[in-house]
Amino acid sequence: MKKMCTVFLILLVGMCVFAQGSKEAAAPAAGGKPTIRLLTDATGIDDKSFNAAAWRGIVAYYGDTVANPTNRGKLYDVVTAQTQDMYIPNLRQAADEGYDVIMVTGFTWADALGEVAPQYPDQKFVIVDVDWVGQPNVQEFIYSEEQGSYLVGLAAALQAKADGIADPKFGFIGGVPGATITKFEVGYVQGILSVFPNAKIYDYYANDWGKPELAKAQAKNWYDMGVYCIFSAAGGTGNGTIAQAKEYRMQGKDIWAIGVDSDQYEDGIYAGKDSAVLTSMIKRVESSSLKVLKEVEDGTFRGGVVQMGMADDGVGYSQSNPKLAASVVKQVEAAKADVISGKIKLYKTYKEALANGAVPAGLSALDD
C-alpha cells in the first residue's frame, strides 16, 4: 500500500509539472489574433534602431504601445540572445512553445534559421534582411536600403551647400560588413556625390552591432578632422555617433549625425527641440511585422522573398528636425519621386556602383 501511494504521488507530481509547463507555452490565438515571438541579437529592442522598429510593429498590431505592451506574454513576446550560440536553442524553444509565427532580425540569424526551419515544417518563420534561406515555411524580407540612403546622403549634401560649406567631408560607419550594409553605404555616397561630385568620403566598419564606444571614438576623430556629417548603419553601435554629435553641437560646432532604421531625431536632442540628428534613413521594419501578422491571421502567409522599397513605403527619410532646410526637403522630395519613377538609377552593390563611376575606389564596403 505504501508503495502504491508513493507511485501515485510521483504520478501526481508529474502531472502538475506537465500542467505548469503547458501554462508557460504560448496561449492559443485569442479573438483570431495570432501569437508571435520576436528573437533578436544581443542589442535587443532597446537599440533605438532595427530591432526597435520590428518590436514597434508587433505591439502596434495588437493595439498596444511600446510604453504599455499590455498583451506581452500572452499574445507576443521577445527574447534576446546574448551570444550567437543561443540562436538555435532560442528558435527551437519558440517553436516548441507553439507560437504561430517566429520572427528573427538580421542576417546573423540566417544560418541558424536555415538549420531549424526544416525541422519544424509546420512552423511559420520570418527573417528580415535575408533572401537566401529558401525554406517554404520562411518569409524573407529585404529592403531597398540604397534608396532611402540616397535620400539622406542627398539631404546632408544639400544642407552643407545651404550652410555655405564649399568643400564638405562626409563619413559612414557600418556595423558588420556585408551586402545589406553595403546598400546603405553606396546609396548614401551616391546621394552626396550627386551634389558634390568630388566630396571626400571616409568609411569605417566596427564589426559589431553593440559597441557604441567604437562609433563615438571614430566620430570624434572625423569631426575633429572637419567632417560635416556622419551616417551610421550599425545598430546599437551607431548610437555612439549620435552621442558624439550631441556633444559637439552643444559646443556650437556645425556638424551632424544621420540616424538609421527608425527616426532618431529625439535621440539626438541636446537642448529644447535642437537635435544633432539632421535626418534618419527610415527602414520600416515595422511594416514587415504588421504584414506578416495580418497574413497569418487571414491565412494567406506564404514562404518566399518579399522586397520592400520606396514605392511601397518600405524605406524613406525623416523630416522631424526643423533645422533641415525647407529648400532641402523640397529637393529631396523631388528626388524621391525620380527614384520611384526610375528616372534616377541607383546601384546597390559596391562592384556595380564602382564600375559605373557612382562611388569612389577605396571604400571598405563588401558585397557578400
C-alpha positions in Angstrom: 0.0 0.0 0.0 2.8 2.4 0.9 4.5 1.6 -2.4 1.2 2.3 -4.3 0.9 5.6 -2.6 4.4 6.5 -3.5 3.8 5.7 -7.2 0.6 7.7 -7.1 2.4 10.7 -5.6 5.1 10.6 -8.3 2.4 10.5 -11.0 0.5 13.3 -9.4 3.7 15.5 -9.2 4.5 14.6 -12.8 1.0 15.7 -13.9 1.4 19.0 -12.1 4.8 19.7 -13.7 3.3 18.9 -17.1 0.4 21.2 -16.5 2.7 24.0 -15.4 4.8 23.5 -18.5 1.7 23.8 -20.7 0.7 27.0 -19.0 4.1 28.6 -19.9 3.7 27.8 -23.6 2.2 30.4 -25.9 -1.5 30.7 -25.5 -3.7 29.9 -28.5 -4.7 32.9 -30.6 -7.4 34.8 -28.9 -10.1 36.6 -30.9 -8.5 35.5 -34.1 -5.2 37.1 -33.3 -2.0 35.0 -33.9 0.8 34.7 -31.4 4.4 35.8 -32.2 7.8 35.7 -30.6 10.5 38.1 -31.8 14.0 36.9 -31.4 16.8 39.5 -31.5 20.6 39.6 -31.3 22.3 41.0 -28.2 21.4 44.6 -28.9 17.7 43.8 -28.1 14.7 46.0 -28.7 16.3 49.0 -26.9 18.7 49.5 -29.8 16.7 52.5 -30.9 17.1 51.2 -34.4 16.4 48.0 -36.3 15.1 45.7 -33.5 13.1 48.6 -32.0 11.3 49.0 -35.3 10.3 45.3 -35.6 9.0 45.4 -32.0 7.1 48.6 -32.6 5.2 46.9 -35.4 4.4 43.9 -33.3 2.9 45.8 -30.4 1.0 48.1 -32.7 -0.7 45.1 -34.3 -2.3 44.2 -31.0 -3.3 47.8 -30.3 -0.6 48.2 -27.7 2.3 50.7 -27.4 6.0 50.1 -26.7 5.5 52.0 -23.4 2.5 49.9 -22.5 2.8 46.4 -24.0 -0.4 45.0 -22.4 -0.5 41.7 -24.3 3.2 40.9 -23.9 3.5 37.3 -22.5 0.0 36.5 -23.8 0.0 37.1 -27.5 3.5 38.2 -28.2 6.9 38.3 -26.6 10.6 38.9 -27.3 13.7 37.0 -26.4 17.2 38.5 -26.7 20.2 36.2 -27.5 23.3 37.4 -25.7 25.5 35.3 -28.0 25.1 33.6 -31.3 25.3 30.1 -29.9 21.9 30.8 -28.4 20.2 31.3 -31.8 19.4 27.7 -32.5 18.2 26.9 -28.9 16.0 30.1 -28.9 14.5 29.2 -32.3 13.7 25.6 -31.1 12.3 26.8 -27.8 9.9 29.2 -29.5 8.8 26.6 -32.0 8.3 24.0 -29.2 6.2 26.6 -27.2 3.7 26.8 -30.0 3.9 30.4 -31.3 2.0 30.9 -34.6 4.9 32.8 -36.1 8.6 33.4 -35.1 10.4 36.5 -36.3 14.2 37.0 -36.3 16.0 40.2 -37.3 19.2 40.4 -39.2 21.4 38.2 -41.4 23.3 36.9 -38.5 20.3 34.6 -37.9 20.3 33.1 -41.4 22.4 30.0 -40.7 20.5 29.1 -37.5 17.2 29.6 -39.2 18.3 27.6 -42.2 19.0 24.7 -39.9 15.9 24.9 -37.7 13.2 25.7 -40.2 13.3 22.3 -42.0 13.0 20.6 -38.5 9.6 22.4 -38.0 7.9 22.3 -41.4 4.6 23.4 -40.0 6.0 26.4 -38.1 5.9 29.8 -39.8 9.1 31.8 -39.6 10.1 35.3 -40.7 13.5 36.8 -41.2 14.4 40.4 -42.0 17.4 41.4 -44.2 17.9 37.9 -45.8 16.8 36.4 -49.1 18.7 33.1 -49.2 17.2 30.8 -46.6 14.9 29.3 -49.2 12.6 27.3 -47.0 8.9 27.0 -47.8 7.9 28.0 -44.3 10.1 31.1 -44.1 9.1 34.5 -45.3 12.2 36.6 -46.0 12.1 40.4 -46.1 14.7 42.5 -47.9 14.7 46.3 -48.4 15.9 48.8 -50.9 18.2 50.4 -48.4 20.1 52.2 -51.2 17.0 54.2 -52.0 16.5 55.7 -48.5 20.2 56.1 -48.0 20.4 58.1 -51.2 17.9 60.5 -49.9 19.7 61.1 -46.6 23.1 61.5 -48.4 21.4 64.0 -50.7 19.8 65.8 -47.8 23.2 66.0 -45.9 25.0 67.4 -49.0 22.2 69.9 -49.8 22.2 71.1 -46.2 26.0 71.6 -46.4 25.5 73.6 -49.5 22.8 75.7 -47.8 25.2 76.2 -44.9 27.7 77.7 -47.4 30.3 74.9 -46.9 32.3 74.8 -50.1 34.1 71.5 -49.7 32.4 69.4 -47.1 33.6 65.9 -46.0 31.3 63.0 -45.1 31.7 59.8 -43.1 29.9 56.4 -43.0 30.1 54.0 -40.1 28.9 50.4 -40.7 28.3 47.6 -38.2 29.3 44.1 -39.6 30.3 44.4 -43.3 28.1 42.6 -45.9 25.7 43.1 -48.7 22.9 44.7 -46.7 25.2 47.4 -45.1 26.8 48.0 -48.4 23.5 49.1 -49.8 23.3 51.7 -47.1 26.8 53.0 -47.9 26.7 53.1 -51.6 23.2 54.7 -51.6 24.4 57.4 -49.2 27.6 58.1 -51.2 25.6 58.3 -54.4 23.4 60.9 -52.8 26.3 63.0 -51.6 28.2 62.8 -55.0 25.1 64.0 -56.8 25.7 67.4 -55.2 29.4 67.4 -54.6 31.0 65.1 -57.2 34.4 65.3 -55.7 33.5 65.1 -52.0 35.8 63.3 -49.6 34.2 60.2 -48.2 35.5 58.3 -45.2 34.2 54.9 -44.0 34.8 52.6 -41.1 33.3 49.3 -40.0 33.1 48.4 -36.3 32.5 44.7 -36.9 29.9 44.8 -34.1 26.3 45.9 -33.7 26.5 46.7 -30.0 29.6 48.8 -29.3 28.7 52.5 -29.4 32.1 53.4 -27.9 33.7 52.4 -31.2 31.5 54.7 -33.3 31.9 57.5 -30.8 35.7 57.4 -30.9 35.7 57.3 -34.7 33.1 60.1 -35.0 35.2 62.3 -32.7 38.2 61.7 -34.8 36.4 62.6 -38.0 34.6 65.6 -36.7 37.9 66.9 -35.4 39.2 66.4 -39.0 36.4 68.6 -40.3 33.9 66.0 -41.4 30.5 67.7 -41.7 28.1 64.7 -41.4 28.3 61.0 -40.4 25.8 58.4 -41.3 25.9 55.2 -39.2 24.2 51.9 -40.2 25.5 49.9 -37.3 22.6 49.1 -35.0 23.3 50.0 -31.4 26.9 50.8 -32.3 25.7 53.8 -34.3 24.3 55.4 -31.1 27.9 56.4 -30.3 27.9 58.7 -33.4 24.8 60.5 -32.2 26.3 60.8 -28.7 29.4 62.5 -30.1 27.4 64.7 -32.4 25.3 65.9 -29.5 28.4 66.8 -27.5 29.9 68.8 -30.4 26.7 70.6 -31.3 26.3 71.7 -27.7 29.7 73.3 -28.1 28.5 75.2 -31.2 30.1 73.0 -33.9 28.3 72.8 -37.2 28.3 69.0 -37.6 25.6 66.4 -38.0 24.7 62.8 -37.5 22.2 60.8 -39.5 20.0 58.2 -37.8 19.1 54.8 -39.2 16.1 52.4 -39.4 14.0 54.4 -37.0 13.6 58.2 -36.8 16.3 59.0 -34.3 15.6 62.8 -34.1 14.6 62.5 -30.4 17.7 60.5 -29.6 19.8 63.5 -30.8 18.1 66.2 -28.8 20.5 68.2 -26.6 18.5 71.4 -25.9 14.9 72.1 -26.3 14.0 70.9 -29.8 17.6 71.1 -31.1 18.8 67.7 -32.2 22.2 66.5 -33.6 20.3 64.1 -35.9 19.7 66.0 -39.2 17.6 63.3 -40.7 17.3 59.5 -40.5 17.2 56.8 -43.1 13.9 55.1 -42.2 13.7 51.4 -42.8 10.2 50.4 -41.9 10.8 47.0 -40.4 7.5 47.6 -38.5 5.7 47.3 -41.9 7.1 43.8 -42.2 5.9 42.8 -38.7 2.4 44.1 -39.5 2.3 42.5 -42.9 3.3 39.1 -41.5 0.8 39.1 -38.6 -2.1 40.1 -40.9 -1.2 37.3 -43.3 -1.0 34.8 -40.5 -4.4 36.0 -39.2 -6.2 35.8 -42.5 -4.5 32.6 -43.6 -2.5 34.0 -46.6 1.0 33.6 -45.2 3.5 32.1 -47.7 7.2 31.5 -47.7 9.4 33.4 -50.1 11.2 36.7 -50.6 9.4 40.0 -50.1 11.0 43.2 -51.4 10.2 46.4 -49.7 11.2 49.6 -51.5 10.3 53.3 -51.5 7.3 52.8 -53.7 5.6 50.6 -51.1 6.8 52.7 -48.1 9.4 50.3 -47.1 12.2 52.9 -46.9 12.3 56.7 -46.6 13.8 59.5 -44.7 12.7 61.7 -41.7 11.8 65.4 -41.7 11.5 65.8 -38.0 14.4 68.2 -37.5 13.2 71.8 -38.0 16.8 72.7 -38.9 16.6 70.6 -42.1 16.1 73.4 -44.5 12.7 73.7 -46.3 14.6 74.1 -49.6 16.5 70.9 -48.9 13.2 68.9 -48.2 11.7 70.2 -51.5 14.7 69.0 -53.5 14.8 65.6 -51.7 11.1 65.1 -52.3 11.6 65.7 -56.0 14.5 63.2 -56.0 12.3 60.7 -54.1 9.7 60.9 -57.0 12.5 60.4 -59.5 13.8 57.3 -57.7 10.4 55.8 -57.6 9.8 56.5 -61.3 13.2 55.1 -62.3 14.5 58.5 -63.6 17.3 58.3 -61.0 19.1 55.0 -61.3 20.8 53.7 -58.1 23.3 50.9 -57.6 23.0 48.5 -54.7 26.4 46.7 -54.8 29.8 48.3 -54.5 31.1 46.4 -57.5 28.3 47.7 -59.8 28.5 51.3 -58.4 32.3 51.4 -58.7 32.1 50.1 -62.3 29.7 52.8 -63.2 31.7 55.6 -61.6 29.0 56.2 -59.0 31.2 55.8 -55.9 35.0 56.3 -55.3 37.5 53.5 -55.1 39.0 52.5 -51.7 35.8 52.1 -49.7 35.6 49.2 -47.2 32.2 48.0 -48.3 31.8 44.3 -49.0 29.1 42.8 -51.4 28.9 39.4 -49.6 
